[in-house]
């Protein structure tokens, strides 16, 4: 019975990670309603994987904000923006290690 309970809990966590993953960018941009923010923050308290994604997105966002003042051409460069979008998509869709 413990194995079935553990499998059920793992499946629930995977579904939660998937939902939270879809909200992370909006969460960081402050675009979510308070009940959804509470759900995301509750999940982030226990999920290392999603916490790492938030940290990665925050660092990217900070780096972009800092570079705006130093090199506006980098931000306006469509090739650089497309590269960054692909990189972010790869981060979001990357398989977990061990798969």
mmCIF file as gemmi writes it, N, C-alpha and C atoms, coordinates in Angstrom:
data_model
loop_
_atom_site.group_PDB
_atom_site.id
_atom_site.type_symbol
_atom_site.label_atom_id
_atom_site.label_alt_id
_atom_site.label_comp_id
_atom_site.label_asym_id
_atom_site.label_entity_id
_atom_site.label_seq_id
_atom_site.pdbx_PDB_ins_code
_atom_site.Cartn_x
_atom_site.Cartn_y
_atom_site.Cartn_z
_atom_site.occupancy
_atom_site.B_iso_or_equiv
_atom_site.pdbx_formal_charge
_atom_site.auth_seq_id
_atom_site.auth_asym_id
_atom_site.pdbx_PDB_model_num
ATOM 1 N N . UNK Axp A 1 ? 0.806 -1.203 0 1 0 ? 1 A 1
ATOM 2 C CA . UNK Axp A 1 ? 0 0 0 1 0 ? 1 A 1
ATOM 3 C C . UNK Axp A 1 ? 0.85 1.27 0 1 0 ? 1 A 1
ATOM 4 N N . UNK Axp A 2 ? 1.983 1.244 0.692 1 0 ? 2 A 1
ATOM 5 C CA . UNK Axp A 2 ? 2.844 2.418 0.734 1 0 ? 2 A 1
ATOM 6 C C . UNK Axp A 2 ? 3.361 2.775 -0.642 1 0 ? 2 A 1
ATOM 7 N N . UNK Axp A 3 ? 3.63 1.763 -1.471 1 0 ? 3 A 1
ATOM 8 C CA . UNK Axp A 3 ? 4.122 2.011 -2.828 1 0 ? 3 A 1
ATOM 9 C C . UNK Axp A 3 ? 3.058 2.738 -3.639 1 0 ? 3 A 1
ATOM 10 N N . UNK Axp A 4 ? 1.814 2.307 -3.528 1 0 ? 4 A 1
ATOM 11 C CA . UNK Axp A 4 ? 0.729 2.963 -4.26 1 0 ? 4 A 1
ATOM 12 C C . UNK Axp A 4 ? 0.528 4.393 -3.775 1 0 ? 4 A 1
ATOM 13 N N . UNK Axp A 5 ? 0.621 4.609 -2.493 1 0 ? 5 A 1
ATOM 14 C CA . UNK Axp A 5 ? 0.469 5.955 -1.942 1 0 ? 5 A 1
ATOM 15 C C . UNK Axp A 5 ? 1.604 6.851 -2.443 1 0 ? 5 A 1
ATOM 16 N N . UNK Axp A 6 ? 2.805 6.316 -2.472 1 0 ? 6 A 1
ATOM 17 C CA . UNK Axp A 6 ? 3.955 7.086 -2.95 1 0 ? 6 A 1
ATOM 18 C C . UNK Axp A 6 ? 3.816 7.419 -4.434 1 0 ? 6 A 1
ATOM 19 N N . UNK Axp A 7 ? 3.342 6.458 -5.22 1 0 ? 7 A 1
ATOM 20 C CA . UNK Axp A 7 ? 3.129 6.71 -6.647 1 0 ? 7 A 1
ATOM 21 C C . UNK Axp A 7 ? 2.065 7.791 -6.843 1 0 ? 7 A 1
ATOM 22 N N . UNK Axp A 8 ? 0.985 7.725 -6.071 1 0 ? 8 A 1
ATOM 23 C CA . UNK Axp A 8 ? -0.084 8.725 -6.166 1 0 ? 8 A 1
ATOM 24 C C . UNK Axp A 8 ? 0.452 10.107 -5.798 1 0 ? 8 A 1
ATOM 25 N N . UNK Axp A 9 ? 1.245 10.177 -4.735 1 0 ? 9 A 1
ATOM 26 C CA . UNK Axp A 9 ? 1.822 11.455 -4.308 1 0 ? 9 A 1
ATOM 27 C C . UNK Axp A 9 ? 2.771 12.014 -5.363 1 0 ? 9 A 1
ATOM 28 N N . UNK Axp A 10 ? 3.576 11.14 -5.977 1 0 ? 10 A 1
ATOM 29 C CA . UNK Axp A 10 ? 4.493 11.573 -7.038 1 0 ? 10 A 1
ATOM 30 C C . UNK Axp A 10 ? 3.73 12.115 -8.236 1 0 ? 10 A 1
ATOM 31 N N . UNK Axp A 11 ? 2.644 11.44 -8.602 1 0 ? 11 A 1
ATOM 32 C CA . UNK Axp A 11 ? 1.829 11.894 -9.729 1 0 ? 11 A 1
ATOM 33 C C . UNK Axp A 11 ? 1.197 13.248 -9.423 1 0 ? 11 A 1
ATOM 34 N N . UNK Axp A 12 ? 0.715 13.425 -8.215 1 0 ? 12 A 1
ATOM 35 C CA . UNK Axp A 12 ? 0.122 14.697 -7.812 1 0 ? 12 A 1
ATOM 36 C C . UNK Axp A 12 ? 1.174 15.809 -7.89 1 0 ? 12 A 1
ATOM 37 N N . UNK Axp A 13 ? 2.378 15.514 -7.416 1 0 ? 13 A 1
ATOM 38 C CA . UNK Axp A 13 ? 3.461 16.499 -7.448 1 0 ? 13 A 1
ATOM 39 C C . UNK Axp A 13 ? 3.831 16.858 -8.891 1 0 ? 13 A 1
ATOM 40 N N . UNK Axp A 14 ? 3.864 15.865 -9.774 1 0 ? 14 A 1
ATOM 41 C CA . UNK Axp A 14 ? 4.184 16.119 -11.184 1 0 ? 14 A 1
ATOM 42 C C . UNK Axp A 14 ? 3.135 17.031 -11.808 1 0 ? 14 A 1
ATOM 43 N N . UNK Axp A 15 ? 1.855 16.775 -11.509 1 0 ? 15 A 1
ATOM 44 C CA . UNK Axp A 15 ? 0.798 17.628 -12.052 1 0 ? 15 A 1
ATOM 45 C C . UNK Axp A 15 ? 0.927 19.048 -11.521 1 0 ? 15 A 1
ATOM 46 N N . UNK Axp A 16 ? 1.236 19.162 -10.249 1 0 ? 16 A 1
ATOM 47 C CA . UNK Axp A 16 ? 1.406 20.48 -9.647 1 0 ? 16 A 1
ATOM 48 C C . UNK Axp A 16 ? 2.586 21.205 -10.276 1 0 ? 16 A 1
ATOM 49 N N . UNK Axp A 17 ? 3.705 20.498 -10.475 1 0 ? 17 A 1
ATOM 50 C CA . UNK Axp A 17 ? 4.883 21.105 -11.12 1 0 ? 17 A 1
ATOM 51 C C . UNK Axp A 17 ? 4.533 21.601 -12.519 1 0 ? 17 A 1
ATOM 52 N N . UNK Axp A 18 ? 3.766 20.815 -13.245 1 0 ? 18 A 1
ATOM 53 C CA . UNK Axp A 18 ? 3.388 21.208 -14.604 1 0 ? 18 A 1
ATOM 54 C C . UNK Axp A 18 ? 2.554 22.494 -14.566 1 0 ? 18 A 1
ATOM 55 N N . UNK Axp A 19 ? 1.57 22.554 -13.678 1 0 ? 19 A 1
ATOM 56 C CA . UNK Axp A 19 ? 0.724 23.743 -13.576 1 0 ? 19 A 1
ATOM 57 C C . UNK Axp A 19 ? 1.541 24.951 -13.145 1 0 ? 19 A 1
ATOM 58 N N . UNK Axp A 20 ? 2.374 24.773 -12.133 1 0 ? 20 A 1
ATOM 59 C CA . UNK Axp A 20 ? 3.196 25.874 -11.645 1 0 ? 20 A 1
ATOM 60 C C . UNK Axp A 20 ? 4.163 26.334 -12.733 1 0 ? 20 A 1
ATOM 61 N N . UNK Axp A 21 ? 4.719 25.388 -13.487 1 0 ? 21 A 1
ATOM 62 C CA . UNK Axp A 21 ? 5.631 25.733 -14.571 1 0 ? 21 A 1
ATOM 63 C C . UNK Axp A 21 ? 5 26.661 -15.589 1 0 ? 21 A 1
ATOM 64 N N . UNK Axp A 22 ? 3.705 26.496 -15.808 1 0 ? 22 A 1
ATOM 65 C CA . UNK Axp A 22 ? 3.002 27.357 -16.76 1 0 ? 22 A 1
ATOM 66 C C . UNK Axp A 22 ? 2.755 28.755 -16.187 1 0 ? 22 A 1
ATOM 67 N N . UNK Axp A 23 ? 2.8 28.889 -14.875 1 0 ? 23 A 1
ATOM 68 C CA . UNK Axp A 23 ? 2.525 30.17 -14.226 1 0 ? 23 A 1
ATOM 69 C C . UNK Axp A 23 ? 3.779 30.937 -13.839 1 0 ? 23 A 1
ATOM 70 N N . UNK Axp A 24 ? 4.943 30.321 -13.882 1 0 ? 24 A 1
ATOM 71 C CA . UNK Axp A 24 ? 6.145 30.934 -13.312 1 0 ? 24 A 1
ATOM 72 C C . UNK Axp A 24 ? 6.47 32.301 -13.892 1 0 ? 24 A 1
ATOM 73 N N . UNK Axp A 25 ? 6.455 32.446 -15.193 1 0 ? 25 A 1
ATOM 74 C CA . UNK Axp A 25 ? 6.798 33.726 -15.802 1 0 ? 25 A 1
ATOM 75 C C . UNK Axp A 25 ? 5.812 34.799 -15.372 1 0 ? 25 A 1
ATOM 76 N N . UNK Axp A 26 ? 4.536 34.458 -15.342 1 0 ? 26 A 1
ATOM 77 C CA . UNK Axp A 26 ? 3.514 35.407 -14.906 1 0 ? 26 A 1
ATOM 78 C C . UNK Axp A 26 ? 3.679 35.735 -13.419 1 0 ? 26 A 1
ATOM 79 N N . UNK Axp A 27 ? 4.079 34.737 -12.644 1 0 ? 27 A 1
ATOM 80 C CA . UNK Axp A 27 ? 4.331 34.944 -11.219 1 0 ? 27 A 1
ATOM 81 C C . UNK Axp A 27 ? 5.458 35.959 -11.019 1 0 ? 27 A 1
ATOM 82 N N . UNK Axp A 28 ? 6.546 35.768 -11.737 1 0 ? 28 A 1
ATOM 83 C CA . UNK Axp A 28 ? 7.691 36.675 -11.606 1 0 ? 28 A 1
ATOM 84 C C . UNK Axp A 28 ? 7.376 38.081 -12.104 1 0 ? 28 A 1
ATOM 85 N N . UNK Axp A 29 ? 6.462 38.172 -13.056 1 0 ? 29 A 1
ATOM 86 C CA . UNK Axp A 29 ? 6.091 39.484 -13.594 1 0 ? 29 A 1
ATOM 87 C C . UNK Axp A 29 ? 4.98 40.144 -12.785 1 0 ? 29 A 1
ATOM 88 N N . UNK Axp A 30 ? 4.493 39.461 -11.726 1 0 ? 30 A 1
ATOM 89 C CA . UNK Axp A 30 ? 3.439 40.022 -10.883 1 0 ? 30 A 1
ATOM 90 C C . UNK Axp A 30 ? 2.094 40.105 -11.565 1 0 ? 30 A 1
ATOM 91 N N . UNK Axp A 31 ? 1.821 39.153 -12.457 1 0 ? 31 A 1
ATOM 92 C CA . UNK Axp A 31 ? 0.598 39.199 -13.259 1 0 ? 31 A 1
ATOM 93 C C . UNK Axp A 31 ? -0.478 38.209 -12.807 1 0 ? 31 A 1
ATOM 94 N N . UNK Axp A 32 ? -0.285 37.55 -11.675 1 0 ? 32 A 1
ATOM 95 C CA . UNK Axp A 32 ? -1.246 36.541 -11.224 1 0 ? 32 A 1
ATOM 96 C C . UNK Axp A 32 ? -2.159 37.089 -10.13 1 0 ? 32 A 1
ATOM 97 N N . UNK Axp A 33 ? -3.349 36.527 -10.06 1 0 ? 33 A 1
ATOM 98 C CA . UNK Axp A 33 ? -4.278 36.872 -8.997 1 0 ? 33 A 1
ATOM 99 C C . UNK Axp A 33 ? -3.773 36.308 -7.67 1 0 ? 33 A 1
ATOM 100 N N . UNK Axp A 34 ? -4.109 36.956 -6.558 1 0 ? 34 A 1
ATOM 101 C CA . UNK Axp A 34 ? -3.618 36.508 -5.248 1 0 ? 34 A 1
ATOM 102 C C . UNK Axp A 34 ? -3.835 35.019 -4.926 1 0 ? 34 A 1
ATOM 103 N N . UNK Axp A 35 ? -4.996 34.413 -5.265 1 0 ? 35 A 1
ATOM 104 C CA . UNK Axp A 35 ? -5.141 32.983 -4.95 1 0 ? 35 A 1
ATOM 105 C C . UNK Axp A 35 ? -4.133 32.104 -5.708 1 0 ? 35 A 1
ATOM 106 N N . UNK Axp A 36 ? -3.835 32.467 -6.945 1 0 ? 36 A 1
ATOM 107 C CA . UNK Axp A 36 ? -2.871 31.699 -7.728 1 0 ? 36 A 1
ATOM 108 C C . UNK Axp A 36 ? -1.462 31.936 -7.19 1 0 ? 36 A 1
ATOM 109 N N . UNK Axp A 37 ? -1.163 33.169 -6.804 1 0 ? 37 A 1
ATOM 110 C CA . UNK Axp A 37 ? 0.139 33.473 -6.2 1 0 ? 37 A 1
ATOM 111 C C . UNK Axp A 37 ? 0.342 32.607 -4.968 1 0 ? 37 A 1
ATOM 112 N N . UNK Axp A 38 ? -0.698 32.486 -4.145 1 0 ? 38 A 1
ATOM 113 C CA . UNK Axp A 38 ? -0.607 31.668 -2.931 1 0 ? 38 A 1
ATOM 114 C C . UNK Axp A 38 ? -0.324 30.204 -3.277 1 0 ? 38 A 1
ATOM 115 N N . UNK Axp A 39 ? -0.972 29.685 -4.322 1 0 ? 39 A 1
ATOM 116 C CA . UNK Axp A 39 ? -0.731 28.301 -4.746 1 0 ? 39 A 1
ATOM 117 C C . UNK Axp A 39 ? 0.705 28.122 -5.22 1 0 ? 39 A 1
ATOM 118 N N . UNK Axp A 40 ? 1.177 29.048 -6.02 1 0 ? 40 A 1
ATOM 119 C CA . UNK Axp A 40 ? 2.536 28.955 -6.55 1 0 ? 40 A 1
ATOM 120 C C . UNK Axp A 40 ? 3.545 29.011 -5.394 1 0 ? 40 A 1
ATOM 121 N N . UNK Axp A 41 ? 3.36 29.961 -4.498 1 0 ? 41 A 1
ATOM 122 C CA . UNK Axp A 41 ? 4.298 30.103 -3.382 1 0 ? 41 A 1
ATOM 123 C C . UNK Axp A 41 ? 4.279 28.894 -2.457 1 0 ? 41 A 1
ATOM 124 N N . UNK Axp A 42 ? 3.107 28.319 -2.248 1 0 ? 42 A 1
ATOM 125 C CA . UNK Axp A 42 ? 3.015 27.11 -1.426 1 0 ? 42 A 1
ATOM 126 C C . UNK Axp A 42 ? 3.805 25.969 -2.072 1 0 ? 42 A 1
ATOM 127 N N . UNK Axp A 43 ? 3.673 25.834 -3.378 1 0 ? 43 A 1
ATOM 128 C CA . UNK Axp A 43 ? 4.402 24.788 -4.094 1 0 ? 43 A 1
ATOM 129 C C . UNK Axp A 43 ? 5.91 25.047 -4.055 1 0 ? 43 A 1
ATOM 130 N N . UNK Axp A 44 ? 6.304 26.3 -4.226 1 0 ? 44 A 1
ATOM 131 C CA . UNK Axp A 44 ? 7.727 26.645 -4.249 1 0 ? 44 A 1
ATOM 132 C C . UNK Axp A 44 ? 8.406 26.395 -2.903 1 0 ? 44 A 1
ATOM 133 N N . UNK Axp A 45 ? 7.644 26.397 -1.829 1 0 ? 45 A 1
ATOM 134 C CA . UNK Axp A 45 ? 8.216 26.133 -0.504 1 0 ? 45 A 1
ATOM 135 C C . UNK Axp A 45 ? 8.764 24.713 -0.393 1 0 ? 45 A 1
ATOM 136 N N . UNK Axp A 46 ? 8.215 23.783 -1.177 1 0 ? 46 A 1
ATOM 137 C CA . UNK Axp A 46 ? 8.614 22.38 -1.043 1 0 ? 46 A 1
ATOM 138 C C . UNK Axp A 46 ? 9.266 21.792 -2.283 1 0 ? 46 A 1
ATOM 139 N N . UNK Axp A 47 ? 9.167 22.452 -3.42 1 0 ? 47 A 1
ATOM 140 C CA . UNK Axp A 47 ? 9.644 21.86 -4.671 1 0 ? 47 A 1
ATOM 141 C C . UNK Axp A 47 ? 10.968 22.497 -5.103 1 0 ? 47 A 1
ATOM 142 N N . UNK Axp A 48 ? 12.027 21.739 -4.986 1 0 ? 48 A 1
ATOM 143 C CA . UNK Axp A 48 ? 13.356 22.238 -5.359 1 0 ? 48 A 1
ATOM 144 C C . UNK Axp A 48 ? 13.427 22.517 -6.856 1 0 ? 48 A 1
ATOM 145 N N . UNK Axp A 49 ? 12.875 21.635 -7.653 1 0 ? 49 A 1
ATOM 146 C CA . UNK Axp A 49 ? 12.951 21.785 -9.113 1 0 ? 49 A 1
ATOM 147 C C . UNK Axp A 49 ? 12.308 23.092 -9.579 1 0 ? 49 A 1
ATOM 148 N N . UNK Axp A 50 ? 11.1 23.353 -9.114 1 0 ? 50 A 1
ATOM 149 C CA . UNK Axp A 50 ? 10.426 24.593 -9.513 1 0 ? 50 A 1
ATOM 150 C C . UNK Axp A 50 ? 11.127 25.808 -8.919 1 0 ? 50 A 1
ATOM 151 N N . UNK Axp A 51 ? 11.67 25.66 -7.719 1 0 ? 51 A 1
ATOM 152 C CA . UNK Axp A 51 ? 12.434 26.748 -7.116 1 0 ? 51 A 1
ATOM 153 C C . UNK Axp A 51 ? 13.652 27.108 -7.945 1 0 ? 51 A 1
ATOM 154 N N . UNK Axp A 52 ? 14.311 26.09 -8.495 1 0 ? 52 A 1
ATOM 155 C CA . UNK Axp A 52 ? 15.46 26.343 -9.365 1 0 ? 52 A 1
ATOM 156 C C . UNK Axp A 52 ? 15.039 27.05 -10.642 1 0 ? 52 A 1
ATOM 157 N N . UNK Axp A 53 ? 13.864 26.703 -11.175 1 0 ? 53 A 1
ATOM 158 C CA . UNK Axp A 53 ? 13.376 27.383 -12.377 1 0 ? 53 A 1
ATOM 159 C C . UNK Axp A 53 ? 13.112 28.853 -12.082 1 0 ? 53 A 1
ATOM 160 N N . UNK Axp A 54 ? 12.49 29.13 -10.926 1 0 ? 54 A 1
ATOM 161 C CA . UNK Axp A 54 ? 12.233 30.515 -10.547 1 0 ? 54 A 1
ATOM 162 C C . UNK Axp A 54 ? 13.553 31.266 -10.415 1 0 ? 54 A 1
ATOM 163 N N . UNK Axp A 55 ? 14.525 30.637 -9.796 1 0 ? 55 A 1
ATOM 164 C CA . UNK Axp A 55 ? 15.832 31.268 -9.638 1 0 ? 55 A 1
ATOM 165 C C . UNK Axp A 55 ? 16.456 31.563 -11.007 1 0 ? 55 A 1
ATOM 166 N N . UNK Axp A 56 ? 16.372 30.606 -11.92 1 0 ? 56 A 1
ATOM 167 C CA . UNK Axp A 56 ? 16.932 30.79 -13.265 1 0 ? 56 A 1
ATOM 168 C C . UNK Axp A 56 ? 16.231 31.929 -13.994 1 0 ? 56 A 1
ATOM 169 N N . UNK Axp A 57 ? 14.896 31.927 -13.97 1 0 ? 57 A 1
ATOM 170 C CA . UNK Axp A 57 ? 14.151 33.003 -14.629 1 0 ? 57 A 1
ATOM 171 C C . UNK Axp A 57 ? 14.473 34.355 -14.006 1 0 ? 57 A 1
ATOM 172 N N . UNK Axp A 58 ? 14.6 34.386 -12.68 1 0 ? 58 A 1
ATOM 173 C CA . UNK Axp A 58 ? 14.91 35.647 -11.995 1 0 ? 58 A 1
ATOM 174 C C . UNK Axp A 58 ? 16.273 36.167 -12.421 1 0 ? 58 A 1
ATOM 175 N N . UNK Axp A 59 ? 17.238 35.263 -12.545 1 0 ? 59 A 1
ATOM 176 C CA . UNK Axp A 59 ? 18.587 35.675 -12.968 1 0 ? 59 A 1
ATOM 177 C C . UNK Axp A 59 ? 18.584 36.193 -14.399 1 0 ? 59 A 1
ATOM 178 N N . UNK Axp A 60 ? 17.846 35.522 -15.275 1 0 ? 60 A 1
ATOM 179 C CA . UNK Axp A 60 ? 17.749 35.975 -16.667 1 0 ? 60 A 1
ATOM 180 C C . UNK Axp A 60 ? 17.107 37.36 -16.71 1 0 ? 60 A 1
ATOM 181 N N . UNK Axp A 61 ? 16.018 37.512 -15.968 1 0 ? 61 A 1
ATOM 182 C CA . UNK Axp A 61 ? 15.308 38.785 -15.942 1 0 ? 61 A 1
ATOM 183 C C . UNK Axp A 61 ? 16.218 39.895 -15.408 1 0 ? 61 A 1
ATOM 184 N N . UNK Axp A 62 ? 16.964 39.599 -14.348 1 0 ? 62 A 1
ATOM 185 C CA . UNK Axp A 62 ? 17.89 40.59 -13.776 1 0 ? 62 A 1
ATOM 186 C C . UNK Axp A 62 ? 18.999 40.947 -14.759 1 0 ? 62 A 1
ATOM 187 N N . UNK Axp A 63 ? 19.523 39.928 -15.429 1 0 ? 63 A 1
ATOM 188 C CA . UNK Axp A 63 ? 20.593 40.169 -16.398 1 0 ? 63 A 1
ATOM 189 C C . UNK Axp A 63 ? 20.091 41.04 -17.544 1 0 ? 63 A 1
ATOM 190 N N . UNK Axp A 64 ? 18.882 40.789 -17.991 1 0 ? 64 A 1
ATOM 191 C CA . UNK Axp A 64 ? 18.321 41.614 -19.066 1 0 ? 64 A 1
ATOM 192 C C . UNK Axp A 64 ? 18.105 43.041 -18.599 1 0 ? 64 A 1
ATOM 193 N N . UNK Axp A 65 ? 17.605 43.188 -17.384 1 0 ? 65 A 1
ATOM 194 C CA . UNK Axp A 65 ? 17.359 44.535 -16.855 1 0 ? 65 A 1
ATOM 195 C C . UNK Axp A 65 ? 18.671 45.302 -16.714 1 0 ? 65 A 1
ATOM 196 N N . UNK Axp A 66 ? 19.714 44.637 -16.235 1 0 ? 66 A 1
ATOM 197 C CA . UNK Axp A 66 ? 21.011 45.288 -16.082 1 0 ? 66 A 1
ATOM 198 C C . UNK Axp A 66 ? 21.611 45.647 -17.433 1 0 ? 66 A 1
ATOM 199 N N . UNK Axp A 67 ? 21.456 44.765 -18.402 1 0 ? 67 A 1
ATOM 200 C CA . UNK Axp A 67 ? 22.076 45.006 -19.703 1 0 ? 67 A 1
ATOM 201 C C . UNK Axp A 67 ? 21.359 46.104 -20.477 1 0 ? 67 A 1
ATOM 202 N N . UNK Axp A 68 ? 20.127 46.384 -20.118 1 0 ? 68 A 1
ATOM 203 C CA . UNK Axp A 68 ? 19.409 47.458 -20.816 1 0 ? 68 A 1
ATOM 204 C C . UNK Axp A 68 ? 20.146 48.779 -20.669 1 0 ? 68 A 1
ATOM 205 N N . UNK Axp A 69 ? 20.665 49.023 -19.494 1 0 ? 69 A 1
ATOM 206 C CA . UNK Axp A 69 ? 21.386 50.271 -19.268 1 0 ? 69 A 1
ATOM 207 C C . UNK Axp A 69 ? 22.76 50.264 -19.9 1 0 ? 69 A 1
ATOM 208 N N . UNK Axp A 70 ? 23.369 49.115 -20.003 1 0 ? 70 A 1
ATOM 209 C CA . UNK Axp A 70 ? 24.738 49.03 -20.503 1 0 ? 70 A 1
ATOM 210 C C . UNK Axp A 70 ? 24.813 48.869 -22.024 1 0 ? 70 A 1
ATOM 211 N N . UNK Axp A 71 ? 23.888 48.108 -22.574 1 0 ? 71 A 1
ATOM 212 C CA . UNK Axp A 71 ? 23.983 47.82 -23.995 1 0 ? 71 A 1
ATOM 213 C C . UNK Axp A 71 ? 22.589 47.645 -24.606 1 0 ? 71 A 1
ATOM 214 N N . UNK Axp A 72 ? 21.903 48.743 -24.902 1 0 ? 72 A 1
ATOM 215 C CA . UNK Axp A 72 ? 20.566 48.648 -25.475 1 0 ? 72 A 1
ATOM 216 C C . UNK Axp A 72 ? 20.544 47.866 -26.789 1 0 ? 72 A 1
ATOM 217 N N . UNK Axp A 73 ? 21.632 47.855 -27.527 1 0 ? 73 A 1
ATOM 218 C CA . UNK Axp A 73 ? 21.659 47.128 -28.796 1 0 ? 73 A 1
ATOM 219 C C . UNK Axp A 73 ? 21.434 45.64 -28.577 1 0 ? 73 A 1
ATOM 220 N N . UNK Axp A 74 ? 21.909 45.124 -27.447 1 0 ? 74 A 1
ATOM 221 C CA . UNK Axp A 74 ? 21.717 43.703 -27.16 1 0 ? 74 A 1
ATOM 222 C C . UNK Axp A 74 ? 20.239 43.374 -27.036 1 0 ? 74 A 1
ATOM 223 N N . UNK Axp A 75 ? 19.482 44.221 -26.373 1 0 ? 75 A 1
ATOM 224 C CA . UNK Axp A 75 ? 18.063 43.98 -26.172 1 0 ? 75 A 1
ATOM 225 C C . UNK Axp A 75 ? 17.297 44.147 -27.481 1 0 ? 75 A 1
ATOM 226 N N . UNK Axp A 76 ? 17.685 45.103 -28.301 1 0 ? 76 A 1
ATOM 227 C CA . UNK Axp A 76 ? 16.977 45.358 -29.549 1 0 ? 76 A 1
ATOM 228 C C . UNK Axp A 76 ? 17.34 44.365 -30.65 1 0 ? 76 A 1
ATOM 229 N N . UNK Axp A 77 ? 18.384 43.621 -30.462 1 0 ? 77 A 1
ATOM 230 C CA . UNK Axp A 77 ? 18.839 42.675 -31.463 1 0 ? 77 A 1
ATOM 231 C C . UNK Axp A 77 ? 17.888 41.485 -31.525 1 0 ? 77 A 1
ATOM 232 N N . UNK Axp A 78 ? 17.16 41.347 -32.599 1 0 ? 78 A 1
ATOM 233 C CA . UNK Axp A 78 ? 16.173 40.277 -32.748 1 0 ? 78 A 1
ATOM 234 C C . UNK Axp A 78 ? 16.804 38.885 -32.681 1 0 ? 78 A 1
ATOM 235 N N . UNK Axp A 79 ? 17.998 38.74 -33.199 1 0 ? 79 A 1
ATOM 236 C CA . UNK Axp A 79 ? 18.679 37.445 -33.161 1 0 ? 79 A 1
ATOM 237 C C . UNK Axp A 79 ? 18.968 37.052 -31.71 1 0 ? 79 A 1
ATOM 238 N N . UNK Axp A 80 ? 19.453 38.013 -30.925 1 0 ? 80 A 1
ATOM 239 C CA . UNK Axp A 80 ? 19.741 37.743 -29.513 1 0 ? 80 A 1
ATOM 240 C C . UNK Axp A 80 ? 18.46 37.417 -28.759 1 0 ? 80 A 1
ATOM 241 N N . UNK Axp A 81 ? 17.389 38.145 -29.039 1 0 ? 81 A 1
ATOM 242 C CA . UNK Axp A 81 ? 16.118 37.867 -28.375 1 0 ? 81 A 1
ATOM 243 C C . UNK Axp A 81 ? 15.595 36.478 -28.731 1 0 ? 81 A 1
ATOM 244 N N . UNK Axp A 82 ? 15.709 36.109 -29.977 1 0 ? 82 A 1
ATOM 245 C CA . UNK Axp A 82 ? 15.25 34.779 -30.39 1 0 ? 82 A 1
ATOM 246 C C . UNK Axp A 82 ? 16.083 33.694 -29.723 1 0 ? 82 A 1
ATOM 247 N N . UNK Axp A 83 ? 17.382 33.896 -29.632 1 0 ? 83 A 1
ATOM 248 C CA . UNK Axp A 83 ? 18.263 32.951 -28.948 1 0 ? 83 A 1
ATOM 249 C C . UNK Axp A 83 ? 17.857 32.799 -27.485 1 0 ? 83 A 1
ATOM 250 N N . UNK Axp A 84 ? 17.547 33.906 -26.849 1 0 ? 84 A 1
ATOM 251 C CA . UNK Axp A 84 ? 17.125 33.882 -25.449 1 0 ? 84 A 1
ATOM 252 C C . UNK Axp A 84 ? 15.786 33.158 -25.298 1 0 ? 84 A 1
ATOM 253 N N . UNK Axp A 85 ? 14.869 33.395 -26.21 1 0 ? 85 A 1
ATOM 254 C CA . UNK Axp A 85 ? 13.568 32.692 -26.16 1 0 ? 85 A 1
ATOM 255 C C . UNK Axp A 85 ? 13.755 31.182 -26.305 1 0 ? 85 A 1
ATOM 256 N N . UNK Axp A 86 ? 14.602 30.772 -27.24 1 0 ? 86 A 1
ATOM 257 C CA . UNK Axp A 86 ? 14.863 29.338 -27.421 1 0 ? 86 A 1
ATOM 258 C C . UNK Axp A 86 ? 15.491 28.744 -26.171 1 0 ? 86 A 1
ATOM 259 N N . UNK Axp A 87 ? 16.439 29.471 -25.575 1 0 ? 87 A 1
ATOM 260 C CA . UNK Axp A 87 ? 17.092 29.007 -24.357 1 0 ? 87 A 1
ATOM 261 C C . UNK Axp A 87 ? 16.068 28.838 -23.236 1 0 ? 87 A 1
ATOM 262 N N . UNK Axp A 88 ? 15.184 29.812 -23.07 1 0 ? 88 A 1
ATOM 263 C CA . UNK Axp A 88 ? 14.152 29.717 -22.033 1 0 ? 88 A 1
ATOM 264 C C . UNK Axp A 88 ? 13.226 28.541 -22.297 1 0 ? 88 A 1
ATOM 265 N N . UNK Axp A 89 ? 12.84 28.329 -23.556 1 0 ? 89 A 1
ATOM 266 C CA . UNK Axp A 89 ? 11.998 27.176 -23.903 1 0 ? 89 A 1
ATOM 267 C C . UNK Axp A 89 ? 12.699 25.865 -23.578 1 0 ? 89 A 1
ATOM 268 N N . UNK Axp A 90 ? 13.99 25.801 -23.85 1 0 ? 90 A 1
ATOM 269 C CA . UNK Axp A 90 ? 14.754 24.59 -23.533 1 0 ? 90 A 1
ATOM 270 C C . UNK Axp A 90 ? 14.796 24.352 -22.031 1 0 ? 90 A 1
ATOM 271 N N . UNK Axp A 91 ? 14.931 25.411 -21.257 1 0 ? 91 A 1
ATOM 272 C CA . UNK Axp A 91 ? 14.938 25.267 -19.802 1 0 ? 91 A 1
ATOM 273 C C . UNK Axp A 91 ? 13.611 24.724 -19.298 1 0 ? 91 A 1
ATOM 274 N N . UNK Axp A 92 ? 12.534 25.254 -19.835 1 0 ? 92 A 1
ATOM 275 C CA . UNK Axp A 92 ? 11.206 24.84 -19.392 1 0 ? 92 A 1
ATOM 276 C C . UNK Axp A 92 ? 10.914 23.404 -19.816 1 0 ? 92 A 1
ATOM 277 N N . UNK Axp A 93 ? 11.343 23.02 -20.989 1 0 ? 93 A 1
ATOM 278 C CA . UNK Axp A 93 ? 11.006 21.717 -21.532 1 0 ? 93 A 1
ATOM 279 C C . UNK Axp A 93 ? 12.098 20.668 -21.345 1 0 ? 93 A 1
ATOM 280 N N . UNK Axp A 94 ? 13.145 21 -20.631 1 0 ? 94 A 1
ATOM 281 C CA . UNK Axp A 94 ? 14.247 20.048 -20.423 1 0 ? 94 A 1
ATOM 282 C C . UNK Axp A 94 ? 13.785 18.864 -19.58 1 0 ? 94 A 1
ATOM 283 N N . UNK Axp A 95 ? 14.134 17.642 -19.992 1 0 ? 95 A 1
ATOM 284 C CA . UNK Axp A 95 ? 13.766 16.473 -19.184 1 0 ? 95 A 1
ATOM 285 C C . UNK Axp A 95 ? 14.553 16.497 -17.873 1 0 ? 95 A 1
ATOM 286 N N . UNK Axp A 96 ? 13.934 15.922 -16.851 1 0 ? 96 A 1
ATOM 287 C CA . UNK Axp A 96 ? 14.627 15.835 -15.569 1 0 ? 96 A 1
ATOM 288 C C . UNK Axp A 96 ? 15.794 14.871 -15.704 1 0 ? 96 A 1
ATOM 289 N N . UNK Axp A 97 ? 16.842 15.077 -14.903 1 0 ? 97 A 1
ATOM 290 C CA . UNK Axp A 97 ? 17.992 14.19 -14.963 1 0 ? 97 A 1
ATOM 291 C C . UNK Axp A 97 ? 17.58 12.798 -14.555 1 0 ? 97 A 1
ATOM 292 N N . UNK Axp A 98 ? 18.14 11.805 -15.206 1 0 ? 98 A 1
ATOM 293 C CA . UNK Axp A 98 ? 17.828 10.411 -14.92 1 0 ? 98 A 1
ATOM 294 C C . UNK Axp A 98 ? 16.754 9.841 -15.818 1 0 ? 98 A 1
ATOM 295 N N . UNK Axp A 99 ? 16.184 10.658 -16.699 1 0 ? 99 A 1
ATOM 296 C CA . UNK Axp A 99 ? 15.151 10.145 -17.599 1 0 ? 99 A 1
ATOM 297 C C . UNK Axp A 99 ? 15.751 9.72 -18.908 1 0 ? 99 A 1
